[in-house]
């Protein structure tokens, strides 16, 4: 008997090949048969009228702290993810000098919007060096497989102390020490090294991530450490990725290509569309495509939907700095909603000028670009659905409508403010990026930005929006979408033992009722350590998620199985 047989499914094998009907058998955690399986299984799953895919491989997460207290790595595990890669954007918790734990927490809190109180309460420190960090992870019970990268910011702070934290230039001795740490980490099993060049990434004290201004000799030393070890990806958030310097990505491309050429290691950088230069991404993608055609491994990492903010009374909003709102800002949600429904307070808040807060002023700019999110959420709304457009049709002041929308569903309504990837009110640029052979799906930021987004659900969105539901433009083939989440992402990090439903590959599988698959509106939960809050987005329609042949999620419920493991290096 086989350990597990999945029968009568529509198999989308992750290679990009056409889907076909058949069965999948798994023994000792490995796929042993695909097609028609006559031998029974000790456990069988009926996949009739359902899609069977490899487990999804998410290469851009920030579970570096959460992995020490949460074996499920929710919410990624709710969306068919069976392998995650963390340590992105130059931030992480190793190496960690004993007296710099709080500094590392502040760095992660500032860059990735993970509450420092949760990190301080939740992280169970048990390492200093990067190899010790991997050894610690090896002892953790895990639902999913976890790989990590060596974060440049943490390395710089470890080697240079306050000089590194303040982004002072590195000396040759500093650079040599950083390169040794990176190579040591890679040889111990790290999947790559990561850095950040964008001014939008700042520690909680306002300082840019260590390494933001690193000179070329420092960056190339990290890349050469990968080459010396013979493995690993160089991952980065390039200058200008968040739109603060639109000339930045073009300048960055030149050295990224040279680094990939010299080291032979893949360079993966974030690529998004900006409102101020909506066509810049095309030039960047063309350059990356040309480099790949020459055999230079440049892999743009692209998002599956617009990157934006979820606004509301449970998160933040453009009315929060008005004095009459500030008077009630500390109340519990129900009490705040009741106070805001008072006509006199409503009139006062709407009549006031907000305090000078550039961030909130930006969020409030253009109510023609702010939309009710809905349930299920609509991440590609028509311009006619904006708050400004609704207000014009109703003959109302748009800020009055904004105010009233915040109070819907007893204050749980969320508004969508796309920031990147929606310059012309269409996701067509995202579709073109996703379809390009050089790109990989990423930027879901699982575990991060928990007070503003929940893009860890992007794998579900890929299947619902891009395969099944999109009405405002061309869709994407199911086979391509699955490949982008499995075979393509696994191959980038050399995880060649997974990402496809073929004999000999790891038994990581999803059984999905695609007709019923639904992405729900995010909700605010207070389930982080110290009661800290985060947005969580669930899905319906995953019949089973399987890791190494064990069902870890069944109909959206954790089975308690913990077959996950630390990944050490490429496969």
N, C-alpha and C positions, 0 to 999 in steps of 0.2 A: 504494500500500500504506500501511496505517497503521503507525505505529511499534510499537505494542503492542496486541494484542487479547486480552481475557480472555473466554473463551467458556463458555457453558452453565452459568453460575453462578446461585445464588439471590441476587438483588440486593436488599440492604437499603440504601436510598440515603442514609440519614442525616437525612432530613426528617421521619421519623415515619410516612411513608406505608406502606401494606402492601407486603410483599416481593413480588417477581415474578421470573420466570425470564428470563434474557437475557444479552447480551454488553455489554462496555464497551470502547471504543476510545480510545486516547490518542495524540496527536500533539504534538510539541514541548512535552511536559510538561503538556498540557492535555487534558481530556476532550472528545472531538469527537463521540462517538456513544454512546448508551445504548439498548439494546433488541435488535433483531436486526441484526447487522453482517455484511453479505455480503462486503465487501472484506477480503482477508487482511491479516495483520500481519507485519512483518518478524520480530517475536517474538510467539508466542502462548502463552497459559497456559490449560490445560484446567481449568475450575473445576466440572466435573460433580460433583454431590452436595456441593458446597462453598458456603459463604456468601461473598459479595463485599460489602465495606463500604468506606466512606471510611476513610482513615488516621485514627487516633485523635489527638485534640488534648488534651494533658494540660496544664492551666493552672496546676498547683501543683507545681512542682519546685524543687530547690535545686542545680542543676548549675553554679552560678556559678563555682566553681573548676574542677570536672571538665572543663568545656567547653574549657578552655585546654590540656588534655593528652589528652583522649579524644574522638576524632571520632564514636564510636559512641553515646555517652551511654547505655551499658548500666547497668542492665538495662531501662530503658524501651523501648529499641529491640527488645528480645526479646518485647515484648507488644503489638505492632501500633501503637505510637505513632510518628507521623510529624511531629508538631509539639509542641514543649514551650515553656512559659512559665516563666521563672525570675525571681529577684529578689523572691520572696515574703517575707512576714512581716517586712519592714523590714531584712533583712540581705542583704548582697552586697558586691562588691569595687570599686564605683565610686560616687562619686568616691573617689580614693585618694591622699592626700598621701604623698609618698615616704617620710616617716618614720613612717607609721602602717600600713604593710603588716601588721606582726605583730599590731597591735591588731585589724585587720579579720579576720585569721585567727582570733584568739581569740574574737571575737564570733561568727563562723560556727561554730567548734568547740563553743562553749558552747550555742548555741541549737539547732543542727541535728545535733549528734553526728557531725560529720565529723572524722576525726583531724587534729589540727593538724600533725602530722608530714607527713602526705600533702599537705596544702594548701601547707605551706612548701616541700616538695620539688617539688611538681608545678606550681604556678601559675607561668606565665611572664609576669611583669609587663611591660606595655608601654604603660601609659596613666596618666593622672592624672584628667582630667575624664571626665564620663560620655560625651560625644560621642567622646572618644578611645577609650574602652572599646568603644563600638560599632564604631568603625573597626578596632580590633584584632580583634574577632569576625568582621568582614567578611573578614579574611585567613585565617581558620581553615578547614581541610577539615572538612566536617560531613556526617554521614549523614542527619541530620534537620534540619528547619527550627527555628530557635531565636529566640524573642522574649524580651525581658527588661523588667523594671520598674525604676524608680528607687527604691532602698531608703532609707527615711527614716533608719534608724540610721546608715548610711554618710554620708548628707548631713549629719546633725547633727554627727557626729564631725569631718567635713571643715570645716564652718563654725565650730563652737564649740570644737574641740579637747577638752581634758579636761573642760571645763564641759559639753559635750554628752554625753560618755561617762558622766559622773556624773549625768545627767538633771537638771541645774540648769535653772531657768526660762530660756527664750529671750527676748532683748530684741527690740524691734521691728526693729532692724537685723539681728539674727540671722535673724529670721523672713523678712524681705525677701530676704536672701541665699539662704536655703533655697528659697524660692519661685522665685527666678531659676534656681537649679540644676535644679529639677524641670522648669520650663518649657523650659529649654535641652535637657534630656534628652528630653522629649517631642517637641520640634521636631526633634531629631536622629533620632528613631525609637523611643524607648521606648514600651512599650504601656500604661504606667500608673505609679502610685506605690504603694508598699506601706509599711505600718507595723505595729507590734505593740504591744498594750496589755496583754498577759497577763504576770503575774508569773512564770509558768512559763518564759518565754523570758529566759535570762540568759547573759551572756558567760562565758568560762571563768574569769574572776576573780570571778564571782558577781554582778556588776552587771546590773540589768535592761537590756534593749535600749534604747539611746538613743531617746527618744520615747515610752516606756511611759507616762510621766506628762505628756505634752505637753498644754498648755492648748488650749482650743478655738480660740483665735486662730491658733495654730500649725498645727493640723490643717486648719482651713478655708483657710489660706493655701496649703497644698499642693493642696487641692481646687480652689481658684480658679485655680491654675496650670494645671490640666488644662482648666478651662473656657476660660481665655484662649487655650490652644493649640487648643481645639476638639476634643479627642480624649483617650482614655485612661481607664483603670479605676482606682478607688481601692480597693485590696485591703488587708484587715487581719485580724489575729488579735485579736479583741476581748477586753476585760477579762473574766475569768471563763471563757474558752473551755476551759481545762483543769480547771475546777472549783474553782479557788482562791478564787473570789469569785462565788457563785452569783447575787448580785444584779447583778453587773457587766453581763451581756449586756442586761438590761432597761434599764439606765441608758444603755448605749451606743446602743441602738436609736434613742433620741430624736434624738441629734445626727447619727447616720448618715442618718436620713431627711431631716433638715433640710439636710445637706450635699448629698445627692442632688437634693433639690428645688431648692436654690439654684444648683448648678453644672450640673445636667442630666447629670452623668457617672455611670455605674454605680458603685455601692458593693457590693463583694463581701466578705462576712465569713464566717468559719468557724462552722459550726453543728453541734453534737454533743450527744448525750445524756449526762447525768451520773448516776451512781449515787445521789447525795444528793438529787437533785430530778429523778426520771426523766421527768417530764412537762413540764419547763420548755421543751424544744425545741418543743413544740406551740404554746405562746404566742408564741414568737419567730417560728415559721413563719407563724402566723396574721397577725402584725403585718407581716411581709415581704410576704405575699400581698396584704394589704389595700393596702399601699403600691404594689405593682405594679399592682393594679387601678385605682389613681388615676393611673397613668402615671409613678410614681416608681421609677427603676431600682435597686431593692434586690435583690441576688441572693445568697441564702445559698449557701455552698459546703459541700457535704456529702460524707461519706466513703462508699465502697462496701461497707465491712465494718467491724467494730469496730476501734477503735484500741487497740492493746495492746502487750505486750512479749513477745518470744520469749526464754524462759529456757533456760539450758543451760550445760554446762561450757565451751562456746566463746564464750558471751556473758557472762551474769552470773546469779546465783541467790542464794537466801536463805540458803545455807549458807556463803557465801564469807567471812564475817567471823568464823567460828568458829575459834579458835586452831589446832586440829589440821588444819583445812583450809588455813589460812594458811601452815602449814609446807610445803605441797606446791603452793601456788598458782602458783608460778613454773615448775613443771615443764611439759614438753611434754605435749600431750594424752594420748598413749598412756601415758606414765610416770605421769601424774596418775591416769588410770583404774586402772592397775595398783595404785597406792598406795591408792586408795579402795576397792579390792576386798579389801584386807587386813582381816580381821574385827576386829582390834584397833583399827585406825584408824577403821573404820566406827563401832564402839561409842563411841570417844572423841568423834568429830565429833557424833554424834547426842546424846551426853550433855552437850554443852557449851552454855553460854549465849552467843549471839552478841554481839559488840561493839555498842555503841550506834551504829547507822547507820540514821537515819530512812528513807532511801530503800529500803534492803533490808528493813527492818521492814515497810514498806508492801507491797513485792513479796510478802513472805511471808504477809501477812494473808489469811486465808480460803482455805485449800486447797480449799474448796468452789467457788472461782472460778478454779482453775488446772487446766488440762487437757493431756493428751498431744496434740501437734499432729497427728501422723499424716502419712502420705504416700500419696496426696495429702492435703494439709492440710484439716482440718475447722475452719472459723472460726465455725460455728454449732453448737457441741456441746451436747448435752442435759445438764442438770444431773447426770444419773445417770452421766455420763462423767467427772466431776471426780475429782481425786485423793482428796478426802475421801470421796466416795461409793464409789469402788473400795475404799478402805481399810476402810470400814465393812463392806462386803459380804465382804471377805476376813478380817475380824477382826484387822486390823493397825493399828499406829500410822501415821497418815498421813505423818509425816515420814520413817519408814522407807521407805514406798513412794516418796515424793518422791526420796529418796536413790537408790534402786534405778533409778528411771526416768532419772535423770541419767546413769547408766552404760550405758543401752541403746545399741545400735549403736556400741559402743566410744566412748561419750561424745559422740556426735553427735546424740543425741535432743534435740528441742526441746519445750518446754512453752509453752502459750499462756496468758497472763494478760491477759484483756481489761480495759481500763481505762475506755474510753468507748464508748458505743453498745451495751452489753450488760447493762444494769441488771437486766433481768428475764429473762435467759438466752434472749433471742430477738432476732433481727434485724428484727422487724416494724417498729420505729420507723425503722430505716434504709430499709426498703422504702417506707414512707410518705413519707419525705423525698425519696428518689429519684424517686418518682412525682409529686411536686408540680411544677407548671409553673414556679414561680419559682426552683427550685434548679438549680445546676450541680454536676456531679461534680468533686470536687477532693480535696485533702488526702492525695494519694498520697505526697507528699514524696520523689519520685524523687531519688536522690543523697544523701539526708539520713538521719539516725538509723540509720546503717549498722551500728551495733553492737547494735541492739535490735529492728529491724523490717525488712521489705522490702515495703512497700506500693506500690512502683512497679509491682507486678504486678496492680494492681486492675482494669485493663482486661480481663485474662484472667479474673479472678474474676467480673466482671460477666457475662461470657458463660457461664461454667461454672455458677456458683452460681445467679445470679438468673434466667437463661434456661432452664437445662437440669436442674440437679441438686437444687435446694432441695427438701427433704422435710419440713421442719418449719413449713411455712406457704406462703402464696401466692407464686408466682413473678412475674416481670415479662415483658412481651412483648418479643420480640427487637427489634422496630422501635423501641420506646421506649428500650431499653438502648443500642442503637447511636446513636440521636439524642443521648442524654445524653453520649456520648463523642465526638461529632463536630459535628453542626450546632449544638447548644446551647453547647458550650464555645467553638467558633470564633466564634459570634455575640457572646458576652460581650465578647471583645476586638476585635470589629470585623474579624475575619479572614474576611471574606465571600467570599474567593476559594477557600475550601476547606470541608470539612465535609459535602459532599454529592456524590453521584454523579450530577451533572447536567451537561449540555453547557456548556462554558465554565469549569467549575471546575477547580482544580488537580488534576493526575493523581496524587493520593495515595490509594492503594488497599490494602486487605488482602484476601487470599484465604485463607479459614479452613476447615479441616476440623472443623466444629463437633462432629461425633460423636466425633472423636478428641481434641479439645482437652483438654489435661490440665495442671494447675498442679502443679508439683513442690514438695516440701519445700525451704525455703531451706537453703543450704549456706554455710559460712564459707570465704571465699577471702582470700588475702593478695596481692591484685593491685593495690592502690593504690600510688601512689608511696611510696618508703621502706619498701615491704613491709607497709604498714598493712592491717588486716583490714576486711572488710565482708561482710555477708550478701547473697547473690545468690539470686534465685529464677527458675528457668527455666520454660519451657512447651513443650509439644509440640502440634502441630496447626496452626501458622501455615505454610501452603504458600508464601506470598509476601507480603512487605511492599514496597510500591512508593512511591517519593518522586519527584515530578515525572516520572513515566513510567519511572523506572529501578528495577529490582529491587534493593533494598538488603539484604534478608534472604530467603533461600530455604531452606525447611525448617529454619529455626532457625540457619542458617549465614550469616555476613557475606559478601556477595559482593565486597566491596571498593569498591563504587560509593559516591561521595561527592557526591550532588547537592544536599545540604542547603544552606541559606543563612540568613543573619541576616535576621530580619523587622524592617523599619523601618516602624512605624506600622500603622494600620488599613488595610484594603483596601476 
